Amino acid sequence: MQSSDSVVGVGRPPEPIRSPEGQLSPFGWYAEMREERPVHYDEQRETWDVFRYDDVNRVLKDHVSFTAKRSAEDGEPSSGADEGMPMLQTMITTDPPEHTRLRGFVDERFQPGSIREYRPQVERVTEAVLDDLEGRGQFDFVDEVAISLPVTVIAELLGIPAERRDQFKAWSDALVARPEDDSQEERQRVQDARQQAQREMGRYFGSLLQEREGGTADDLITLAANSALNRGEQIGFCMLLLLAGNITTTNLLTNAIWTFEEEGLTDAVRQGAVDLEAAIEETLRYRSPIQSLKRIALEDVELRGRQIQAGDVLTVWLGAANRDPARFDAPEEFRPERQPNRHIAFGTGVHFCLGAHLARMEAAVALNGFLERFDRLDADLWNCQPLNGLYGLESLPCDVSETGGSRDERGFE
């Protein structure tokens, strides 16, 4: 029952949520499956779908029974490599002890203490992004803020020119795109584009890594270039960081504004009546930027009475787990004051998202700056279109007016 879908869960969506409407709001289907078929085998997609919080939590934490590797036999992830490009292993496609080795050299740089040191840099980027919107009463929040800001931040941390952000976005989009239909031609087109993006990224980062061997700069490419990782592993790290470092935060920012506007909470968040950081946590639960992840069974396992065989693929639905009524009171309601809020939007176990603390800090700085800068925000929720990949919006048109005032008066102290 082997599936070719990606481990990060961006393969074809199930039939009931394949339409644009279903992708925007899959939560009714989640509720039905959680109640009636919490562990269900989808013959068309060749995967077990897992919906309840406790089951998703178990699969993600048990790397002995369920692997993140793309092949249960040899663990080699598909790279689309050619022209001598090495096979790429990353921390999301390996298990301990390989995972520990691949993540260990950089883990300290993404802990809360280190992330706090990046805050002035994120504030500066936020201010520059918002300055570019000065005097404009209308713009697309996704294009102008949610994409621009995270890709600039991660580019600076990596030590690559943010001016190439359009290229970085194109690569990222290709790597997470889904086929528009089920035709063999469309699926091949998406696969070819994905492999081309991997080849181009591999050559780009390979060249930079070679240039920075022996360097003493503080950027993450230099850190990787002088680590004990081999060149293929270094390339995989850089590619993963660029991809995960902008797409997840882009969707978190977009989903937050989308939800604040939909719930009529934008002014309350702006005025401090609703705590921004708590609202971000509830956004992560309510509209998780990543809705599903893949795992492969390493041994025969029984899960809620269903017999899963070694080699079977599982799709664990974070978005369904985060609305499980067995874990959360009134899970279909957006409650910024929710405490405790033990969502698993960033995964759990050894694969808990490396950039979780950075994403939270970026979201807090960016949303604070954005809401302080604009005293009126009317988002066009009627024209929302889902991304063809991870969970978010293609666009979010906004009609705004500025508060004016100095940088310090807007909250950047």
C-alpha positions in Angstrom: 0.0 0.0 0.0 2.9 2.4 -0.8 1.9 5.9 -1.7 4.0 8.4 -3.7 2.6 11.4 -1.8 5.1 13.6 0.1 5.9 13.0 3.7 4.9 16.6 4.5 1.3 15.9 3.4 0.8 18.0 0.3 -0.4 15.2 -2.0 -3.9 15.0 -3.5 -6.6 15.9 -1.0 -9.3 13.4 -0.3 -12.3 13.5 -2.7 -14.7 15.1 -0.1 -12.5 18.1 0.3 -11.0 18.4 -3.2 -13.1 21.3 -4.3 -12.0 24.9 -3.5 -14.8 25.1 -0.9 -13.7 21.9 0.7 -10.1 23.0 0.9 -11.2 26.3 2.5 -13.3 24.6 5.1 -12.5 20.9 5.5 -13.7 20.9 9.1 -17.2 19.4 8.6 -15.6 16.4 6.9 -13.0 16.1 9.7 -15.9 16.1 12.3 -17.7 13.3 10.4 -14.6 11.2 10.0 -13.5 11.7 13.6 -16.9 10.5 14.8 -17.6 7.7 12.3 -14.3 6.5 10.8 -11.4 7.9 13.0 -8.9 5.5 11.3 -9.9 5.0 7.7 -8.2 3.5 4.6 -8.6 5.5 1.4 -8.3 3.1 -1.5 -7.9 5.9 -4.1 -5.0 7.6 -2.3 -3.6 4.4 -0.8 -3.3 5.8 2.7 -4.7 5.4 6.1 -6.4 8.7 7.3 -6.1 9.3 11.1 -8.3 12.0 12.6 -8.5 11.9 16.5 -6.1 13.9 18.6 -4.9 10.9 20.7 -4.2 8.8 17.6 -2.4 11.6 15.7 -0.4 12.3 18.8 0.5 8.6 19.2 1.6 8.2 15.5 3.8 11.4 15.6 5.5 10.5 18.8 6.2 6.8 18.1 9.1 7.0 15.6 9.8 3.3 16.4 6.6 2.1 14.8 6.0 5.0 12.4 8.8 6.5 10.3 9.1 9.9 8.7 11.3 8.4 6.0 9.9 8.4 2.5 10.7 4.7 2.0 10.2 2.2 4.8 12.8 0.0 3.0 15.8 2.2 2.8 14.8 5.6 4.0 16.2 7.5 1.0 14.0 10.5 0.2 13.2 11.3 -3.5 15.2 14.3 -4.5 14.7 14.6 -8.2 18.5 14.7 -8.4 20.5 14.6 -11.6 23.6 16.1 -13.0 25.5 14.7 -10.0 23.2 16.3 -7.4 23.3 14.2 -4.3 20.3 12.5 -2.7 18.9 14.9 -0.1 18.2 14.0 3.4 16.5 16.5 5.8 15.4 16.4 9.4 11.8 15.9 8.3 12.5 12.8 6.3 14.7 11.0 8.9 14.3 9.4 12.3 16.7 9.3 15.3 19.6 8.9 15.3 20.0 10.5 11.8 17.4 13.1 12.7 19.2 14.1 15.9 22.5 14.5 14.0 20.9 16.6 11.2 19.1 18.9 13.6 21.6 19.0 16.4 24.1 21.5 14.8 21.4 24.2 14.4 18.9 23.4 17.2 20.4 26.0 19.6 19.9 28.8 17.0 16.1 28.2 17.1 15.6 28.1 20.9 13.6 30.9 22.6 16.7 32.7 23.9 18.3 32.9 20.5 15.0 33.8 18.8 14.7 36.8 21.1 18.0 38.1 19.6 16.4 38.1 16.1 13.5 40.3 17.2 15.1 43.7 16.3 15.8 42.3 12.9 12.2 41.1 12.4 11.0 44.5 13.6 13.2 46.3 11.1 12.0 44.0 8.2 8.4 44.6 9.3 8.8 48.3 9.3 10.3 48.3 5.9 7.5 46.1 4.5 4.9 48.3 5.9 6.7 51.5 4.7 6.3 50.1 1.2 2.5 50.2 1.7 2.5 53.8 2.8 -0.3 55.8 1.1 -1.9 52.8 -0.5 -5.5 52.3 0.5 -5.8 48.9 -1.1 -3.5 45.9 -1.4 -3.3 42.1 -1.2 -2.3 41.1 2.3 -0.9 37.8 1.1 1.4 39.2 -1.6 2.4 42.5 0.1 2.8 41.3 3.7 2.4 37.6 4.4 4.8 36.5 1.6 7.2 39.4 1.6 8.0 39.5 5.3 8.8 35.9 6.2 10.8 35.2 3.0 12.9 38.4 3.7 13.5 37.3 7.3 14.6 33.8 6.5 16.7 35.0 3.6 18.6 37.3 6.0 19.1 34.5 8.5 20.4 32.2 5.8 22.6 35.0 4.4 21.1 35.2 0.9 19.8 38.3 -1.0 16.1 38.9 -0.1 15.8 40.7 -3.5 15.5 37.2 -5.0 12.3 36.5 -3.0 10.2 36.1 -6.2 12.5 33.2 -7.2 12.4 31.7 -3.6 8.6 31.9 -3.7 8.4 30.3 -7.1 10.6 27.4 -5.9 8.5 27.0 -2.7 5.2 27.0 -4.6 6.5 24.3 -7.0 7.6 22.1 -4.1 4.2 22.1 -2.4 1.9 22.3 -5.4 -0.8 19.8 -5.9 -2.1 18.7 -9.3 -5.1 20.7 -10.5 -6.8 17.5 -11.6 -6.3 13.7 -11.6 -5.0 13.4 -15.1 -1.6 11.7 -15.7 -0.5 14.7 -17.7 -1.2 17.1 -14.8 0.4 15.0 -12.2 3.5 14.6 -14.4 3.6 18.4 -14.9 3.5 19.0 -11.2 6.2 16.4 -10.6 8.4 17.8 -13.3 8.1 21.3 -11.9 8.9 20.0 -8.4 12.0 18.2 -9.6 13.1 21.3 -11.6 12.8 23.5 -8.5 14.8 21.0 -6.5 17.6 20.9 -9.1 17.7 24.7 -9.3 17.7 25.1 -5.5 20.3 22.4 -5.1 22.7 24.1 -7.5 22.0 27.5 -5.9 22.7 26.4 -2.4 25.5 24.1 -3.4 27.4 27.0 -4.9 26.9 29.2 -1.8 27.9 26.5 0.6 31.2 25.9 -1.4 31.9 29.7 -1.3 31.4 29.9 2.5 33.5 26.9 3.6 36.0 28.2 6.2 34.0 31.5 6.6 33.3 33.1 9.9 30.1 35.0 9.2 27.1 34.4 11.5 24.6 33.4 8.8 23.0 29.9 8.7 24.5 28.9 5.3 28.0 29.6 6.7 27.1 27.6 9.8 25.9 24.7 7.6 29.0 24.9 5.3 31.3 24.4 8.3 29.3 21.7 10.0 30.0 18.0 10.0 27.1 17.4 7.6 28.0 16.2 4.1 27.2 18.4 1.1 23.9 16.7 0.3 22.8 17.1 3.9 23.8 20.8 3.9 21.9 21.4 0.7 18.9 19.6 2.2 19.0 21.8 5.3 19.1 25.0 3.3 16.3 24.0 1.0 14.1 22.9 3.9 14.8 26.1 5.9 13.9 28.3 3.0 10.7 26.4 2.3 9.5 25.9 5.8 10.8 29.3 7.0 8.5 31.2 4.7 5.5 29.1 3.7 4.3 28.2 7.2 4.7 31.7 8.6 3.0 33.2 5.4 0.0 31.0 6.1 0.0 31.8 9.8 -0.1 35.5 9.1 -2.8 35.2 6.5 -4.9 32.8 8.5 -4.7 35.1 11.5 -6.0 38.2 9.6 -8.6 36.0 7.8 -9.9 34.8 11.2 -9.7 38.1 13.1 -11.8 39.7 10.3 -14.2 36.8 10.0 -14.8 36.8 13.8 -15.0 40.6 14.0 -12.0 40.7 16.4 -9.6 42.9 14.5 -10.3 46.1 16.5 -10.3 44.1 19.8 -6.8 42.7 19.0 -5.6 46.1 17.8 -6.8 47.8 21.1 -5.4 45.0 23.3 -8.8 43.8 24.5 -7.8 40.5 23.0 -4.3 39.3 23.7 -2.4 39.0 20.4 -0.2 36.1 21.3 -3.1 34.1 22.6 -5.0 34.9 19.4 -2.0 33.6 17.4 -2.1 30.4 19.4 -5.8 30.0 18.8 -5.2 30.7 15.1 -2.7 27.9 15.0 -5.3 25.5 16.5 -8.3 26.8 14.6 -6.6 27.1 11.1 -3.4 25.2 11.3 -1.0 26.2 8.5 -0.2 22.5 7.9 -3.3 20.3 8.0 -1.6 16.9 7.6 1.6 15.0 7.8 2.7 11.6 6.4 4.2 8.6 8.2 4.9 5.0 7.1 4.3 2.0 9.4 7.5 0.1 10.2 5.7 -2.8 11.7 2.2 -4.3 12.0 0.2 -2.0 14.3 -3.4 -1.9 15.5 -4.8 1.6 15.7 -8.4 2.0 17.0 -9.2 -1.6 16.0 -7.8 -1.3 12.5 -4.9 -3.5 11.4 -2.2 -1.4 9.8 0.6 -3.4 8.1 4.3 -2.6 7.9 4.8 -0.4 4.8 1.4 1.2 4.9 1.2 4.9 4.5 -0.6 7.0 7.1 -1.9 10.6 6.7 -2.4 12.1 10.2 -4.7 15.1 10.1 -3.4 17.9 12.4 -6.3 20.1 11.4 -8.8 17.4 12.6 -6.9 16.6 15.8 -6.8 20.3 16.7 -10.6 20.4 16.6 -11.2 17.1 18.5 -14.0 17.7 21.1 -12.4 15.0 23.3 -9.4 17.4 23.7 -10.9 20.9 23.3 -14.1 22.5 24.6 -16.3 24.0 21.8 -13.5 23.2 19.3 -15.4 24.7 16.3 -15.4 28.1 18.1 -12.5 30.6 17.8 -11.7 31.4 21.4 -8.5 33.5 21.9 -8.8 33.2 25.6 -8.6 29.4 25.4 -6.5 27.9 28.2 -4.9 25.5 28.1 -4.4 25.4 24.3 -2.4 22.2 23.7 -2.7 22.2 19.9 -0.3 20.3 17.7 -0.1 22.7 14.8 3.7 22.4 14.9 3.7 18.6 15.3 5.0 16.8 18.4 7.7 14.5 19.4 11.2 14.5 17.9 9.8 16.2 14.8 8.3 19.2 16.6 8.9 22.1 14.2 12.4 23.6 14.5 11.1 27.0 13.5 8.0 27.1 15.8 9.4 29.8 18.1 10.6 31.9 15.2 7.2 31.7 13.5 5.4 32.8 16.7 7.7 35.7 17.2 7.5 36.8 13.5 3.7 36.6 13.7 3.5 38.6 16.9 5.8 41.4 15.6 4.3 41.5 12.1 0.6 41.5 13.2 1.3 44.0 15.9 3.0 46.3 13.5 0.4 45.9 10.8 -2.6 46.5 13.1 -0.8 49.5 14.8 -0.1 51.0 11.4 -3.6 50.7 10.0 -6.6 51.9 12.1 -9.1 50.5 9.6 -8.9 47.1 7.9 -11.6 45.7 5.7 -10.6 42.3 4.2 -12.5 41.0 1.2 -13.5 37.6 2.6 -15.9 36.9 -0.2 -13.1 36.4 -2.7 -10.9 34.1 -0.7 -9.3 31.3 -2.8 -7.5 28.4 -1.2 -3.8 27.7 -1.8 -3.1 24.7 -4.0 -1.0 23.0 -1.4 -0.7 23.9 2.3 -3.6 25.4 4.2 -4.0 29.1 3.6 -5.2 31.7 1.0 -3.9 32.6 -2.4 -5.0 36.2 -1.8 -6.6 38.4 0.8 -7.5 41.9 -0.6 -7.6 44.6 2.0 -9.0 48.1 2.1 -7.2 50.1 4.8 -6.4 53.5 6.2 -3.2 54.5 8.1 -3.0 55.8 11.7 0.1 57.9 11.0 2.4 58.6 13.9 6.1 57.9 14.5 7.7 54.5 14.6 7.9 54.5 18.4 4.2 55.6 18.7 3.3 52.6 16.7 4.7 50.2 19.2 8.3 49.6 17.9 10.2 50.5 21.0 
